[in-house]
Amino acid sequence: MPKNNFKRALLCESRLLYRSAARYSLEENAYSVLEISPHQLLEEACGYNGKDQLIVIGIGGVGSEIRTLLQAIYRLTFFTSNIIVSLPGDNGHLSVFMKGLGVSHIIPEDLLCETLSTYINVASVLPSRSELTDKSHYGLLAGRISTCELNTLLDFSRGMSANEIASFRHISYKTVFTHKRNVALRMNIKTSLQWLELLVQIEKIHSL
């Protein structure tokens, strides 16, 4: 196996059992592990000068901090591709959404122990920057979600109406729907039911 090139791992996982399992796998592979909260993620990740940093994030169980965490992930993917995200259950739309944020390493949380060691030991699984913008990762509209599109999606997931979002964001009603349409195109969402399923998945994590 290729030699592990990382020296430090940030672990953002709120649940004890998953956190312990992830920490064990990381330490078994000679990582120095720092456990952090979603609010600490950006500061700790961006404040580190070395390039040998791996970030492991568990989405499930994050609760009311889900939107803070999603925005932090989005911003981090502009600086590093060395991010592994675990998702709960069958979350097809949420997985595509993560790719839209720029995340390329997504694993189901119930396979965390079995797959994490593989991800952190095989250097070849880490993508090139060009892979992050490969159209095959997304829907009909190539590229990652924009900041405005992300904010609009998160506002909808809070239960806000288009009119409320327009007023809150100081944008037009038409612009809100443009952002919504672009998110749907990027994620290959074709029906109102699929859009609702994505919002429900986000809200379910918020409720845990």
Residue pairs with C-beta under 8 A, 6 or more apart in sequence:
1 121
1 122
2 121
2 122
2 123
2 124
3 123
4 29
4 30
4 31
4 120
4 121
4 123
5 52
5 123
6 31
6 52
6 53
6 54
6 82
6 120
7 31
7 32
7 50
7 52
7 53
8 31
8 32
8 34
8 48
8 50
8 52
8 53
8 54
9 26
9 31
9 32
9 33
9 34
9 53
9 54
9 55
9 56
9 120
10 34
10 36
10 41
10 44
10 45
10 53
10 54
10 55
10 56
11 19
11 22
11 23
11 26
11 33
11 34
11 35
11 36
11 56
12 35
12 36
12 37
12 38
12 40
12 41
12 55
12 56
12 57
12 58
12 69
13 19
13 22
13 35
13 56
13 57
13 58
13 61
13 86
14 37
14 58
14 61
14 62
14 63
14 65
15 58
15 60
15 61
18 58
18 60
18 61
18 86
18 109
18 112
19 35
19 58
21 112
21 113
21 116
22 56
22 58
22 112
22 116
23 33
23 35
25 112
25 113
25 116
25 117
25 120
26 33
26 54
26 56
26 116
26 120
27 33
28 117
29 117
29 120
29 121
31 54
31 120
34 44
36 44
37 65
38 62
38 65
38 68
38 69
38 72
39 65
39 68
41 55
41 57
41 69
41 72
41 73
41 76
42 72
42 75
42 76
45 53
45 55
45 76
45 79
45 80
46 76
46 79
53 80
53 82
54 82
54 83
54 84
54 120
55 76
55 80
55 82
55 83
55 84
56 83
56 84
56 86
56 116
57 69
57 73
57 83
57 84
57 85
57 86
58 85
58 86
58 109
58 112
59 66
59 69
59 85
59 86
59 87
59 88
59 94
59 109
59 205
60 86
60 87
60 88
60 89
60 109
60 205
60 208
61 88
61 205
61 208
62 69
62 205
62 208
63 205
63 206
63 207
63 208
64 206
66 202
66 205
66 206
67 154
67 157
67 158
67 206
70 101
70 150
70 154
70 202
71 150
71 154
73 83
73 85
73 98
73 101
73 102
73 103
74 101
74 102
74 145
74 147
74 150
76 83
77 83
77 101
77 102
77 103
77 132
77 144
78 102
81 102
81 104
81 126
81 127
81 128
81 129
81 132
82 126
83 103
83 104
83 105
84 105
84 106
84 107
84 116
84 119
84 120
85 98
85 103
85 105
85 106
85 107
86 106
86 107
86 108
86 109
86 112
87 94
87 95
87 98
87 106
87 107
87 108
87 109
88 108
88 109
88 205
89 108
89 110
91 201
93 187
93 189
93 194
93 197
93 198
93 201
94 198
94 201
94 202
95 106
96 138
96 139
96 187
96 188
97 145
97 153
97 187
97 198
98 106
99 106
99 137
99 138
100 138
100 144
100 145
100 183
100 186
100 187
101 144
101 145
101 150
102 132
102 144
104 127
104 131
104 132
104 137
105 119
105 125
105 126
107 115
107 116
107 119
118 125
119 125
131 137
132 144
133 142
133 143
133 144
135 142
138 144
138 186
138 187
138 188
139 184
139 185
139 186
139 187
139 188
139 189
140 185
140 186
140 188
141 182
141 185
141 186
142 186
143 186
144 186
145 153
145 182
145 183
145 186
146 179
146 182
148 169
148 171
148 179
149 179
149 182
149 183
149 186
151 169
151 179
152 165
152 169
152 176
152 179
152 180
152 183
153 179
153 180
153 183
153 198
154 202
155 164
155 165
155 168
155 169
156 165
156 180
156 199
157 198
157 199
157 202
157 203
157 206
159 203
160 168
162 173
162 176
162 177
162 180
163 173
165 171
165 176
166 172
166 173
166 175
166 176
169 176
180 195
183 189
184 190
184 195
187 198
189 195
189 198
